[in-house]
Amino acid sequence: MIILFFVQVHTLDVYVNNIFPIDNPQETYPYYSLPFCEPKDLIEIDQSLGESLSGDRKMNSLYAFNTSIEQVICTKNLTKGDIQLFMKVIDEEYYAEFYIFDTRLHDQIGRKINNTYYLKNHIVFNVFKTPSKWARDSDFVELQIQNKQEVEFSFSGIMKDVMGKNLKGDLLEDDAMIEEFLPLLIGKSLILLILIINICYQLRRMLQRDFIRLPDDEESQDWKQIRQVALMPPSNRIIMSALLGMGIQFVILISILLAVGLYGVYEIHKGSIKSTGIILYAFTGSLNGYHTGRYYKYFGGKSWMLNIFIAMSGFPGSLASILVIQNIIAYFKGSTIQIPFQAIYFISFLFIVVYVPLTFIGAISGRLRTIDQLPKNRIKHQIDNPQRFRFQYGLIPFLISFVELHVILESTWGYQNFHQYFVIILSLLQLLLIVSCLSIIQTYRQLNRQDYRWQWASFINGGSCALWIFLYLIYYFRDHHMHGLIQSVYFFSYGILACAVLCWVQLVSQYH
């Protein structure tokens, strides 16, 4: 049974979209890839960029009503192959997605009880009412393996006035979710506050101990050496500056996306957050170019054209490579998740016409406006201890953001929507704050050893949180019984890319 709140119109046209397994909702296939009843003239409905990127392929259907109605739309003689196909999708718990205007609806294709397959041949579109969500037994027909089976497909349209108490209950659902996360946020904030106080206390003790050990006549000289070591430019400065530029761009981009999400903008159309993110990324290219050029000149770099190219193509090149592989796999599997040509053309247009010029202009501006510059040559002295990377530093930030990470995965790779962006904003701030505090301790200890290689050590130690997140992604994939080539490629490719972006974002908090 499908339940819908909507405004009163003359005729409600139901559009069919796609089918997907409940465990792998990203693996979508055309609705009419199953032998359902279809109209004589199939028409593909226009859709937004976000819907195209989400695998939507809306088509017209035989479902339409303007009053309460129960109607048979067709009778089909299913062949043995059709019956086996329906049994296969019922085994994998496939669901179908429908649209009435911009409202998405889902319904099961069938169910299996005691090794008996039942195909749902009757759909109920329930408008302006909130009854039980369980389907009736009369909405199903038993499937039997035979050469032919006649199945009658029908639907019901029920239109009634909405009751105020039911509507009020639905509107208060968001408040209930906020109350559910509130104790968690308060508890995490208290733990984080205690941790920050402890870090500040430990840093104060180290500073006092180091000052006591220094003779008065050597104090200024030793601190001068530490200052010289701290201001040495990093190795591979061209990569470091590009990562900083991309990190700053993503910090601002993610902040804007989450702030816009607070107003419920992404709930209007499916995939709105994807289309918004693409457009914002194109127009924030100037931030990437500006800070990349600024830091590269500050580090004393000279190959500025190569630096701009790396900053300009780092993320888009990685994403394009992933999308090419995904599109090839989706094409041969016949999935609707493959990106259509119109969407590829629009994204390429934004990249060439908007993103590239803005990044280039930003890089030139950053170089011209930067006057200060670090010493060109690093201090040549022997470092006794080899450089060590402590991946346990990333465990604490991972534990701090574990619950929110799980909720994001449930909404991204599940069929449930998540719109508590305020919770994500607070969690992101907490994550960056704890990474900054841990980075301060690690950097201070390394500079005391006069080890000028603190920049990359800070980046890897703080970014090791992404390693723990990726390990959890592997556990999540196995625990939720995800399977199939499409789901595996999409899940891990996007997971690796998201972990890389998180490293860039954390680098900004460490370096500043």
C-alpha positions as CSV (number, residue, x, y, z in Angstrom):
1,M,0.0,0.0,0.0
2,I,1.4,3.4,-1.0
3,I,0.4,6.4,1.2
4,L,0.7,10.0,-0.1
5,F,-0.1,13.4,1.2
6,F,-0.9,15.8,-1.7
7,V,-2.9,18.8,-2.9
8,Q,-6.1,18.3,-4.7
9,V,-5.8,18.2,-8.5
10,H,-8.1,17.1,-11.4
11,T,-6.0,14.0,-12.3
12,L,-3.1,12.3,-10.6
13,D,-0.7,10.7,-13.1
14,V,1.6,8.1,-11.7
15,Y,5.0,7.8,-13.3
16,V,7.0,4.6,-12.9
17,N,10.7,5.0,-12.3
18,N,12.9,2.0,-11.6
19,I,13.3,-1.2,-9.5
20,F,16.0,-1.9,-7.0
21,P,16.9,-4.6,-4.4
22,I,16.3,-3.5,-0.8
23,D,19.9,-4.3,0.2
24,N,21.4,-2.5,-2.8
25,P,19.1,0.5,-3.5
26,Q,21.8,2.1,-5.7
27,E,21.6,-0.7,-8.2
28,T,18.6,0.4,-10.2
29,Y,17.1,-1.0,-13.3
30,P,14.2,0.2,-15.6
31,Y,10.7,-0.5,-14.3
32,Y,9.7,-2.0,-17.6
33,S,12.6,-4.5,-17.5
34,L,10.1,-6.6,-15.7
35,P,7.0,-7.8,-17.7
36,F,4.6,-5.3,-16.2
37,C,1.7,-3.7,-18.1
38,E,2.9,-0.8,-20.1
39,P,1.2,1.9,-22.3
40,K,1.3,1.7,-26.1
41,D,3.4,4.8,-26.4
42,L,6.2,4.9,-23.8
43,I,7.3,8.5,-23.0
44,E,10.4,9.4,-20.9
45,I,9.6,12.2,-18.5
46,D,12.0,15.1,-18.1
47,Q,14.0,15.1,-14.9
48,S,16.5,17.3,-13.1
49,L,20.3,16.9,-13.1
50,G,20.2,15.4,-9.6
51,E,17.6,12.8,-10.6
52,S,19.6,11.8,-13.6
53,L,22.7,11.3,-11.4
54,S,20.7,9.2,-9.0
55,G,19.7,6.8,-11.7
56,D,16.1,8.0,-12.2
57,R,14.4,7.1,-15.5
58,K,10.8,8.2,-15.2
59,M,8.3,6.8,-17.7
60,N,4.5,7.2,-18.2
61,S,2.3,4.4,-17.0
62,L,-1.3,3.2,-17.0
63,Y,-1.9,4.4,-13.5
64,A,-4.0,7.6,-13.4
65,F,-7.1,8.6,-11.4
66,N,-9.0,11.7,-10.3
67,T,-11.3,10.1,-7.7
68,S,-11.5,7.0,-5.6
69,I,-11.3,4.1,-8.1
70,E,-10.4,0.5,-8.5
71,Q,-9.5,-0.5,-12.0
72,V,-7.9,-3.4,-13.9
73,I,-5.3,-2.0,-16.3
74,C,-4.4,-5.2,-18.2
75,T,-4.2,-9.0,-18.1
76,K,-1.0,-10.6,-19.1
77,N,0.0,-14.1,-20.0
78,L,3.3,-14.6,-18.3
79,T,5.7,-17.1,-19.9
80,K,7.9,-19.5,-17.9
81,G,10.8,-17.0,-18.3
82,D,8.6,-14.1,-17.0
83,I,7.6,-16.2,-14.0
84,Q,11.2,-17.1,-13.2
85,L,12.3,-13.5,-13.6
86,F,9.7,-12.4,-11.1
87,M,10.7,-15.1,-8.7
88,K,14.3,-14.0,-9.0
89,V,13.5,-10.3,-8.0
90,I,11.2,-11.5,-5.2
91,D,14.0,-13.6,-3.8
92,E,16.3,-10.5,-3.8
93,E,13.5,-8.4,-2.3
94,Y,13.2,-5.9,-5.1
95,Y,11.1,-2.8,-4.7
96,A,9.5,-0.5,-7.3
97,E,9.7,3.3,-7.3
98,F,6.9,5.6,-8.5
99,Y,6.4,9.3,-8.8
100,I,3.3,11.4,-8.4
101,F,4.6,14.9,-9.4
102,D,7.8,15.3,-7.3
103,T,6.8,12.8,-4.5
104,R,8.6,9.5,-4.5
105,L,6.7,6.3,-3.6
106,H,7.9,2.8,-3.0
107,D,6.1,-0.6,-3.1
108,Q,7.3,-4.2,-3.0
109,I,7.1,-6.3,-6.1
110,G,6.2,-9.5,-4.3
111,R,6.9,-11.6,-1.3
112,K,8.0,-15.2,-0.4
113,I,6.2,-17.2,2.2
114,N,7.1,-20.8,3.0
115,N,8.9,-21.2,-0.4
116,T,5.8,-19.9,-2.2
117,Y,6.1,-16.8,-4.4
118,Y,3.4,-14.2,-4.4
119,L,3.5,-11.4,-7.1
120,K,1.9,-8.1,-6.1
121,N,-0.5,-7.5,-8.9
122,H,-2.7,-4.9,-7.1
123,I,-1.3,-1.5,-6.0
124,V,-3.1,0.9,-3.7
125,F,-2.4,4.6,-4.1
126,N,-3.8,6.0,-0.9
127,V,-4.1,9.8,-1.0
128,F,-5.0,12.1,2.0
129,K,-5.2,9.2,4.4
130,T,-2.9,7.4,6.9
131,P,-4.1,3.8,7.3
132,S,-2.0,0.7,8.1
133,K,1.1,0.4,6.0
134,W,0.7,-3.4,5.6
135,A,-0.4,-4.7,2.2
136,R,-3.5,-6.9,2.0
137,D,-3.3,-10.6,1.1
138,S,-5.7,-9.9,-1.8
139,D,-3.1,-7.6,-3.4
140,F,-0.9,-10.6,-4.3
141,V,-1.3,-13.6,-6.6
142,E,0.6,-16.8,-6.3
143,L,3.3,-17.6,-8.9
144,Q,3.7,-21.1,-10.2
145,I,6.3,-22.5,-12.5
146,Q,4.5,-23.4,-15.6
147,N,4.6,-22.6,-19.3
148,K,1.9,-19.9,-19.0
149,Q,0.1,-18.1,-16.2
150,E,-2.5,-15.4,-16.6
151,V,-2.1,-12.5,-14.2
152,E,-4.5,-9.6,-13.9
153,F,-2.8,-6.3,-12.9
154,S,-4.9,-3.6,-11.2
155,F,-4.7,-0.7,-8.9
156,S,-6.8,1.3,-6.5
157,G,-6.9,5.1,-6.0
158,I,-8.3,6.3,-2.7
159,M,-8.8,10.0,-2.2
160,K,-10.0,11.3,1.2
161,D,-9.7,14.4,3.3
162,V,-6.6,14.5,5.6
163,M,-7.1,14.5,9.3
164,G,-5.3,17.3,11.2
165,K,-3.9,15.0,13.9
166,N,-2.3,12.7,11.3
167,L,-0.6,15.6,9.4
168,K,0.6,17.1,12.7
169,G,2.1,13.8,13.7
170,D,4.1,13.7,10.5
171,L,5.3,17.2,10.8
172,L,6.5,16.5,14.3
173,E,8.7,13.6,13.1
174,D,11.7,15.9,12.5
175,D,11.5,17.3,16.1
176,A,11.5,13.7,17.4
177,M,14.7,13.0,15.4
178,I,16.3,16.1,16.8
179,E,15.4,15.0,20.4
180,E,16.9,11.6,19.6
181,F,20.3,13.0,18.6
182,L,20.3,15.7,21.3
183,P,21.6,13.5,24.2
184,L,24.3,12.1,21.9
185,L,25.5,15.6,20.9
186,I,25.6,16.8,24.5
187,G,27.5,13.7,25.6
188,K,30.0,14.0,22.8
189,S,30.5,17.7,23.5
190,L,31.3,17.0,27.2
191,I,33.7,14.2,26.3
192,L,35.4,16.5,23.7
193,L,35.6,19.3,26.3
194,I,37.3,17.1,28.8
195,L,39.7,15.8,26.1
196,I,40.6,19.4,25.0
197,I,41.2,20.4,28.6
198,N,43.4,17.4,29.1
199,I,45.4,18.1,25.9
200,C,45.9,21.8,27.0
201,Y,47.1,20.6,30.4
202,Q,49.6,18.2,28.9
203,L,50.9,20.8,26.5
204,R,51.3,23.3,29.4
205,R,53.3,20.7,31.4
206,M,55.6,20.0,28.5
207,L,56.2,23.7,27.9
208,Q,57.0,24.3,31.6
209,R,59.3,21.2,31.7
210,D,61.2,22.4,28.6
211,F,61.6,25.9,29.9
212,I,63.0,24.6,33.2
213,R,65.6,22.5,31.4
214,L,66.9,25.4,29.3
215,P,69.7,27.6,30.8
216,D,69.0,31.3,30.6
217,D,71.8,32.1,28.1
218,E,70.6,29.3,25.7
219,E,66.9,30.0,25.8
220,S,66.7,32.5,23.0
221,Q,69.1,30.5,20.8
222,D,67.2,27.2,21.2
223,W,63.8,28.8,20.5
224,K,65.4,30.5,17.5
225,Q,66.4,27.1,16.2
226,I,62.9,25.7,16.8
227,R,61.5,28.7,14.9
228,Q,63.8,28.1,12.0
229,V,62.9,24.4,11.9
230,A,59.2,25.1,12.1
231,L,59.4,27.5,9.1
232,M,61.2,25.2,6.8
233,P,59.1,24.6,3.6
234,P,57.8,21.0,3.3
235,S,59.1,18.5,0.9
236,N,57.0,18.0,-2.2
237,R,55.7,21.6,-1.7
238,I,53.8,21.5,-5.0
239,I,51.6,18.6,-3.7
240,M,51.2,20.0,-0.2
241,S,50.0,23.4,-1.5
242,A,47.6,21.7,-3.9
243,L,46.1,19.6,-1.1
244,L,45.7,22.7,1.1
245,G,43.9,24.5,-1.7
246,M,41.6,21.6,-2.4
247,G,41.0,21.2,1.4
248,I,40.0,24.8,1.9
249,Q,37.6,24.6,-1.1
250,F,35.9,21.5,0.3
251,V,35.7,23.0,3.8
252,I,33.7,26.0,2.4
253,L,31.8,23.8,-0.1
254,I,30.7,21.3,2.6
255,S,29.8,24.2,5.0
256,I,27.5,25.8,2.4
257,L,25.9,22.4,1.4
258,L,25.1,21.7,5.1
259,A,23.8,25.2,5.7
260,V,21.5,25.0,2.7
261,G,20.3,21.6,3.9
262,L,19.1,23.2,7.1
263,Y,16.2,24.8,5.1
264,G,15.0,21.6,3.6
265,V,16.0,22.5,0.1
266,Y,17.2,19.0,-0.8
267,E,13.9,17.4,0.0
268,I,12.2,19.0,-3.0
269,H,13.8,16.9,-5.7
270,K,15.7,13.6,-5.5
271,G,19.4,14.1,-6.0
272,S,19.2,17.9,-5.3
273,I,22.3,17.7,-3.0
274,K,24.3,16.2,-5.9
275,S,23.3,18.9,-8.4
276,T,23.9,21.7,-5.8
277,G,27.3,20.3,-4.9
278,I,28.4,20.1,-8.6
279,I,27.4,23.8,-9.2
280,L,28.9,25.0,-6.0
281,Y,32.1,23.1,-6.7
282,A,32.4,24.8,-10.1
283,F,32.0,28.3,-8.6
284,T,34.3,27.7,-5.7
285,G,37.2,26.8,-8.0
286,S,38.6,30.3,-7.4
287,L,39.1,29.5,-3.7
288,N,41.1,26.4,-4.6
289,G,43.3,28.3,-7.1
290,Y,43.8,31.3,-4.8
291,H,45.0,29.3,-1.7
292,T,47.0,26.8,-3.8
293,G,48.9,29.7,-5.5
294,R,49.3,31.5,-2.2
295,Y,50.7,28.6,-0.3
296,Y,52.9,27.5,-3.2
297,K,54.6,30.9,-3.4
298,Y,54.8,31.0,0.4
299,F,56.7,27.7,0.2
300,G,59.0,29.1,-2.4
301,G,57.8,27.1,-5.3
302,K,58.6,28.0,-8.9
303,S,56.7,25.6,-11.2
304,W,53.4,27.4,-10.8
305,M,51.8,26.2,-14.0
306,L,52.2,22.6,-12.9
307,N,51.0,23.5,-9.4
308,I,47.8,25.0,-10.9
309,F,47.2,21.9,-13.1
310,I,47.5,19.6,-10.1
311,A,45.1,21.7,-8.0
312,M,42.7,22.0,-10.9
313,S,42.6,18.3,-11.9
314,G,43.2,16.5,-8.6
315,F,39.6,15.9,-7.6
316,P,37.9,16.2,-11.0
317,G,40.4,13.8,-12.5
318,S,39.8,11.2,-9.8
319,L,36.1,11.6,-10.0
320,A,36.0,11.3,-13.8
321,S,38.1,8.1,-13.7
322,I,35.7,6.6,-11.2
323,L,32.6,7.6,-13.2
324,V,34.0,6.2,-16.4
325,I,34.5,2.8,-14.8
326,Q,31.1,2.9,-13.1
327,N,29.4,3.9,-16.4
328,I,31.0,1.1,-18.3
329,I,29.9,-1.5,-15.7
330,A,26.4,0.0,-15.5
331,Y,26.0,0.0,-19.3
332,F,26.9,-3.7,-19.6
333,K,24.6,-4.6,-16.6
334,G,21.7,-2.6,-18.1
335,S,21.4,-0.4,-15.0
336,T,19.8,3.0,-15.0
337,I,22.5,4.3,-12.6
338,Q,24.7,5.1,-15.6
339,I,25.0,8.9,-16.2
340,P,23.1,10.0,-19.3
341,F,24.8,12.1,-22.0
342,Q,22.9,15.3,-21.2
343,A,24.2,15.2,-17.6
344,I,27.8,14.5,-18.8
345,Y,27.5,17.4,-21.3
346,F,26.3,19.8,-18.6
347,I,29.0,18.8,-16.1
348,S,31.7,19.1,-18.7
349,F,30.4,22.6,-19.7
350,L,30.6,23.7,-16.1
351,F,34.1,22.4,-15.7
352,I,35.5,24.0,-18.9
353,V,33.6,27.3,-18.9
354,V,33.3,28.0,-15.1
355,Y,35.7,25.9,-13.0
356,V,38.9,26.0,-15.0
357,P,38.9,29.8,-15.6
358,L,38.0,30.6,-12.0
359,T,40.7,28.3,-10.7
360,F,43.3,29.8,-13.0
361,I,42.3,33.4,-12.1
362,G,42.3,32.5,-8.4
363,A,45.8,31.0,-8.6
364,I,47.2,34.1,-10.3
365,S,45.5,36.3,-7.7
366,G,46.9,34.2,-4.9
367,R,50.5,34.5,-6.2
368,L,50.3,38.2,-6.7
369,R,48.8,39.0,-3.3
370,T,51.4,36.9,-1.4
371,I,54.5,38.8,-0.2
372,D,55.9,36.6,2.6
373,Q,58.0,33.7,1.7
374,L,59.7,30.9,3.6
375,P,63.4,30.3,3.4
376,K,64.2,28.5,0.1
377,N,66.6,26.0,1.5
378,R,66.0,23.6,4.3
379,I,68.4,23.4,7.3
380,K,70.9,20.6,6.6
381,H,71.3,18.6,9.7
382,Q,71.1,14.9,10.6
383,I,67.9,13.6,12.1
384,D,68.7,10.6,14.3
385,N,65.2,9.1,14.6
386,P,63.4,8.0,11.4
387,Q,60.1,9.6,10.7
388,R,57.2,7.7,12.3
389,F,53.6,7.9,11.5
390,R,51.2,7.1,14.3
391,F,47.9,5.9,12.9
392,Q,46.4,5.5,16.3
393,Y,45.9,9.3,16.3
394,G,43.0,8.8,13.8
395,L,41.2,6.4,16.1
396,I,40.0,9.1,18.5
397,P,38.4,11.3,15.8
398,F,36.8,8.2,14.3
399,L,35.2,7.2,17.6
400,I,34.0,10.8,18.1
401,S,32.1,10.7,14.7
402,F,31.2,7.0,14.6
403,V,27.4,7.3,15.2
404,E,27.0,10.1,12.6
405,L,29.1,8.1,10.1
406,H,26.7,5.2,10.5
407,V,23.6,7.3,10.0
408,I,25.1,8.9,6.9
409,L,25.9,5.4,5.5
410,E,22.3,4.3,6.2
411,S,20.9,7.3,4.4
412,T,23.4,7.2,1.5
413,W,23.3,3.5,0.7
414,G,19.8,2.7,2.1
415,Y,16.4,3.8,1.1
416,Q,15.8,6.2,4.0
417,N,16.3,9.9,3.7
418,F,18.4,11.9,6.2
419,H,17.9,15.6,6.7
420,Q,19.4,16.3,10.2
421,Y,22.1,18.6,8.8
422,F,22.5,20.5,12.0
423,V,23.7,17.3,13.6
424,I,26.3,16.8,10.9
425,I,27.5,20.4,11.2
426,L,28.2,20.0,14.9
427,S,29.8,16.6,14.3
428,L,32.1,18.0,11.6
429,L,33.2,20.9,13.9
430,Q,33.9,18.4,16.7
431,L,35.9,16.2,14.3
432,L,38.1,19.1,13.0
433,L,38.6,20.4,16.6
434,I,39.9,17.1,18.0
435,V,42.2,16.6,14.9
436,S,43.6,20.1,15.5
437,C,44.3,19.4,19.2
438,L,46.1,16.1,18.5
439,S,48.1,17.7,15.7
440,I,49.3,20.4,18.0
441,I,50.7,17.8,20.4
442,Q,52.4,15.8,17.7
443,T,53.9,18.9,16.0
444,Y,55.3,20.3,19.2
445,R,57.0,17.0,20.1
446,Q,58.5,16.7,16.6
447,L,59.8,20.3,16.5
448,N,61.5,19.7,19.9
449,R,63.5,17.1,18.1
450,Q,64.4,19.7,15.5
451,D,62.6,17.6,12.9
452,Y,61.4,19.9,10.1
453,R,59.3,17.1,8.5
454,W,56.3,17.9,10.6
455,Q,54.0,19.0,7.8
456,W,53.6,15.6,6.1
457,A,53.7,13.8,9.5
458,S,50.8,16.0,10.7
459,F,48.9,15.3,7.5
460,I,49.3,11.5,7.6
461,N,48.7,11.2,11.4
462,G,45.6,13.3,11.4
463,G,44.4,11.9,8.1
464,S,44.7,8.4,9.5
465,C,41.1,8.9,10.6
466,A,40.1,8.2,7.0
467,L,41.9,4.8,7.3
468,W,39.8,3.8,10.3
469,I,36.7,5.0,8.4
470,F,37.6,2.9,5.4
471,L,38.1,-0.1,7.6
472,Y,34.6,0.5,9.0
473,L,33.3,0.8,5.4
474,I,34.5,-2.8,4.8
475,Y,32.8,-4.0,7.9
476,Y,29.6,-2.1,7.0
477,F,29.6,-3.7,3.5
478,R,29.8,-7.2,4.9
479,D,27.5,-6.6,7.8
480,H,24.7,-5.3,5.5
481,H,25.1,-8.2,3.1
482,M,25.8,-5.9,0.1
483,H,26.6,-7.9,-3.0
484,G,26.9,-7.6,-6.7
485,L,29.5,-6.0,-9.0
486,I,27.7,-2.7,-9.3
487,Q,27.1,-2.2,-5.6
488,S,30.7,-3.2,-4.8
489,V,32.3,-0.8,-7.3
490,Y,30.0,2.1,-6.4
491,F,30.4,1.6,-2.7
492,F,34.1,1.3,-2.5
493,S,35.0,3.8,-5.2
494,Y,32.9,6.6,-3.6
495,G,34.2,5.5,-0.2
496,I,37.8,5.9,-1.2
497,L,37.1,9.3,-2.7
498,A,35.2,10.5,0.4
499,C,38.1,9.4,2.6
500,A,40.5,11.3,0.4
501,V,38.3,14.5,0.7
502,L,38.2,14.0,4.5
503,C,42.1,13.9,4.5
504,W,42.2,17.2,2.6
505,V,39.7,18.8,5.0
506,Q,41.6,17.6,8.0
507,L,44.8,19.0,6.6
508,V,43.3,22.5,6.7
509,S,42.4,22.2,10.4
510,Q,46.0,20.9,11.1
511,Y,47.9,23.5,9.2
512,H,45.8,26.4,10.5
